[in-house]
Amino acid sequence: MASGAKIKSGLTAIVRYRTRSKMEMPVLDITIGGCMVDSRGWSVKPEELISIKLPGLGFIPASVVWIENQRAGIAFEEALYGPVFEHLTE
């Protein structure tokens, strides 16, 4: 996730995790393979399986890669479809 793309202002994701709880989080950076979110108040750990919903998409499987300084790196199970990624970053 090193080379992220600019994102639309105000892009948020809904993250669903182990307890089926959902939390809305601001997306700080995004690539076709994952994203970084503001994770304040989130109680997950690296390697945890989650589902993430980005604008215009349903929930997609993902996993938490890292958490540091109130930010979390999330890897999508499958890369985003090119036109969908372009729409999110226009």
Buried (B, 14 or more C-beta within 10 A) or exposed (E): BEEBBEBEEEBBBBBBBEEEEEBEBBBBBBBBBBBBBBBEEBEBEEEBEBBBBBBEBEBBEBBBBEBEEEBBBBBBEEEBEEEBBEBBBE
